[in-house]
């Protein structure tokens, strides 16, 4: 079973046991979190989306934090002597997915066909002539 969740402005395909990087979330090591909105859940070949996901839950646990790769920014304007260097490292939170659960739907009751009302069988009155 897997799910597609939205976390930190990005969509991630997750399944139980995965460790993913999401934008920085404040919380302690080992805190439990749940993800919403859930976009799609695939349950053994059956895909669920839309209103069916109203109560679907993806439970996860915060594992730690780390910095991403360094991004170098270099701005330059020719013939003016302008140049500027800058770097950035984005902070990420490591999250371990524990469970993807989809609540069981209540069995839909099919409309029972009303049984044909049996009219009492009227036997023809036996006419006795005198």
C-alpha positions in Angstrom: 0.0 0.0 0.0 1.3 3.4 -0.9 0.1 7.0 -0.7 0.9 10.3 -2.3 1.1 13.1 0.3 1.6 16.8 0.1 4.3 18.1 2.4 6.2 21.3 2.2 4.7 22.3 -1.1 5.9 19.1 -2.7 4.2 15.8 -3.5 5.8 12.6 -2.2 5.0 9.0 -2.9 5.4 7.1 0.4 4.9 3.6 1.8 5.4 2.2 5.3 9.1 2.1 6.2 10.3 4.9 3.9 12.4 7.7 5.2 11.8 11.0 3.3 13.1 14.5 3.5 10.5 17.3 3.9 10.9 21.0 4.5 11.9 21.9 8.1 9.3 20.9 10.7 9.8 22.0 14.2 9.5 19.2 16.7 11.4 16.8 18.9 13.1 13.6 17.9 10.5 10.8 17.9 7.4 13.0 17.7 4.5 11.5 15.9 2.9 13.5 13.0 0.1 12.9 10.5 0.0 14.2 7.0 -2.9 15.9 5.3 -3.9 16.4 2.6 -3.5 12.9 1.1 -3.9 13.0 -2.7 -4.0 9.3 -3.7 -3.9 5.9 -1.8 -3.3 2.7 -3.6 -4.6 -0.3 -1.7 -3.4 -3.6 -3.3 -4.3 -2.5 -6.8 -7.4 -0.4 -5.9 -6.8 3.3 -6.3 -8.7 5.7 -4.0 -8.9 9.4 -4.5 -11.2 12.4 -3.9 -14.0 12.0 -1.2 -12.9 8.4 -0.4 -9.8 9.9 1.3 -11.7 12.0 3.8 -10.5 9.9 6.7 -7.3 8.3 5.3 -4.3 8.7 7.6 -0.5 8.6 7.0 1.3 8.3 10.3 5.0 9.2 10.6 7.7 9.8 13.1 10.3 12.6 13.1 13.8 11.0 12.9 16.1 14.0 12.6 17.2 17.1 10.7 19.9 17.7 8.1 21.1 20.3 5.7 20.6 19.8 2.0 23.2 20.3 -0.8 24.8 23.7 -1.2 23.4 25.9 -3.9 25.7 28.6 -5.3 24.2 31.8 -6.5 26.3 34.1 -8.6 24.9 37.4 -10.0 26.8 39.3 -12.6 26.2 42.4 -14.7 28.6 43.0 -17.5 30.4 46.3 -18.0 29.4 47.7 -14.6 31.8 45.8 -12.3 28.8 44.3 -10.4 29.1 40.7 -9.2 27.8 39.0 -6.1 28.3 35.5 -4.7 26.0 33.8 -2.3 25.4 30.3 -1.1 22.4 28.6 0.5 21.8 25.2 2.3 18.2 24.3 2.9 17.3 22.6 6.2 15.3 19.4 5.9 13.6 17.2 8.4 13.9 13.4 8.1 10.6 11.6 8.5 10.0 7.9 8.8 6.6 6.7 7.5 5.1 4.2 10.0 1.6 3.5 8.6 -0.7 4.2 5.7 -4.3 3.4 6.6 -7.5 3.7 4.8 -10.7 3.2 6.9 -12.9 0.4 5.9 -16.1 1.5 4.3 -19.3 0.4 5.8 -20.9 -2.3 3.7 -23.4 -0.7 1.5 -26.8 -2.2 1.9 -28.4 -3.2 -1.3 -32.0 -2.3 -1.7 -33.9 -5.5 -0.9 -36.5 -6.4 -3.4 -39.9 -6.4 -1.7 -41.4 -9.8 -1.9 -44.4 -10.1 -4.0 -47.5 -9.7 -1.8 -49.4 -12.8 -2.1 -53.1 -12.2 -2.4 -55.2 -14.6 -0.5 -56.4 -17.1 -2.9 -60.1 -17.0 -3.0 -61.6 -20.3 -3.9 -64.8 -19.9 -5.9 -67.7 -20.4 -3.6 -69.3 -23.6 -4.3 -72.8 -23.0 -5.3 -75.1 -25.6 -4.0 -78.4 -25.6 -5.7 -81.3 -26.8 -3.8 
